[in-house]
Amino acid sequence: MSGGDARPPSKPPAIGPEQVAHVARLARLELSDDELTRFTGQLAAALAYAAEIGELEVGDLEPMAHPLPLQNVLRDDEPEPTLDRDTVLAEAPAAEDHRFRVPRILGDEP
């Protein structure tokens, strides 16, 4: 952080097994003691890293949605000739009444 930054350094929030167990209960997850220990460490590390990122001096940076400049790579939407129906249906596994035939997935009622 620069000397002119008025923000005090942030300390990562302390998280313990009690908080992780509480979140697990809210998510209806059943954690073993080993999982609770492992996830507490992982979550603490993730929160510490998020706190580090929060301390970065970004006041002079322009907000962006993507780190690389993007441009529209799609072609213009121009009408083109379509495929012949009989040719397409000839390639289908099953056809009936000039349509694709597919297995029924709903009941007998429309």
C-alpha positions in Angstrom: 0.0 0.0 0.0 1.2 3.5 -0.7 2.0 6.0 2.0 -0.9 8.2 0.9 -3.5 5.5 1.3 -5.8 6.3 4.2 -7.2 2.8 4.5 -5.9 0.8 7.5 -4.4 -2.6 6.7 -7.2 -5.1 6.9 -6.8 -8.2 9.0 -8.3 -11.4 7.6 -11.3 -12.5 9.6 -10.4 -15.2 12.0 -12.4 -18.3 11.2 -12.5 -21.4 13.4 -14.0 -24.8 13.4 -17.2 -23.5 15.1 -18.0 -21.2 12.2 -17.2 -23.8 9.6 -19.4 -26.3 11.4 -22.2 -23.7 11.6 -22.0 -23.1 7.8 -21.9 -26.9 7.2 -25.1 -27.3 9.3 -26.8 -24.5 7.4 -25.9 -26.2 4.1 -27.0 -29.5 5.6 -23.6 -31.0 5.3 -22.3 -33.6 7.7 -18.6 -33.2 8.2 -16.2 -35.6 9.9 -13.7 -34.2 12.4 -10.9 -34.6 9.7 -13.1 -32.8 7.1 -13.9 -30.0 9.6 -10.1 -29.5 10.3 -9.2 -29.6 6.6 -12.0 -27.2 5.5 -11.3 -24.8 8.3 -7.7 -24.4 7.1 -8.8 -24.1 3.5 -11.4 -21.5 4.2 -9.0 -19.5 6.4 -6.5 -19.5 3.6 -9.1 -18.4 1.0 -10.2 -15.6 3.3 -6.6 -14.5 4.0 -6.0 -14.3 0.2 -9.2 -12.3 -0.3 -8.0 -9.9 2.4 -4.6 -9.6 0.6 -6.4 -8.7 -2.7 -8.5 -6.2 -0.8 -5.3 -4.4 0.2 -4.2 -3.8 -3.4 -4.0 -0.2 -4.5 -6.3 -0.1 -7.5 -7.5 3.5 -7.4 -5.8 4.3 -10.7 -7.0 1.2 -12.6 -10.0 1.4 -14.9 -12.7 -1.2 -14.0 -13.0 -4.0 -16.5 -15.0 -7.1 -17.1 -12.2 -9.0 -18.8 -8.4 -8.7 -18.8 -8.1 -8.9 -22.6 -9.8 -6.6 -25.1 -12.7 -8.5 -26.7 -14.4 -7.9 -30.0 -17.5 -9.4 -31.5 -16.3 -12.4 -33.6 -19.7 -13.4 -34.9 -20.6 -13.0 -38.5 -23.4 -10.8 -39.7 -26.7 -12.6 -39.6 -27.5 -13.0 -43.3 -30.2 -15.3 -44.6 -28.8 -18.3 -46.5 -30.3 -21.3 -48.3 -31.6 -24.0 -45.9 -31.0 -27.7 -46.2 -33.5 -29.7 -48.2 -36.0 -31.3 -45.8 -36.0 -34.7 -47.5 -32.2 -34.8 -47.4 -32.1 -34.0 -43.7 -34.8 -36.5 -42.8 -33.1 -39.2 -44.8 -30.1 -38.9 -42.4 -32.4 -39.0 -39.3 -32.6 -42.3 -37.3 -36.4 -42.1 -37.6 -38.8 -39.9 -39.5 -42.6 -39.9 -39.7 -45.0 -37.5 -41.6 -42.1 -35.3 -42.8 -40.8 -34.8 -39.2 -38.2 -36.3 -36.9 -39.6 -39.1 -34.9 -38.3 -39.1 -31.3 -39.2 -41.3 -28.3 -42.2 -40.1 -26.2 -41.0 -38.5 -23.0 -44.4 -37.4 -21.6 -47.5 -39.4 -20.7 -50.4 -40.0 -23.1 -52.0 -36.7 -22.3 -51.0 -33.7 -24.5 
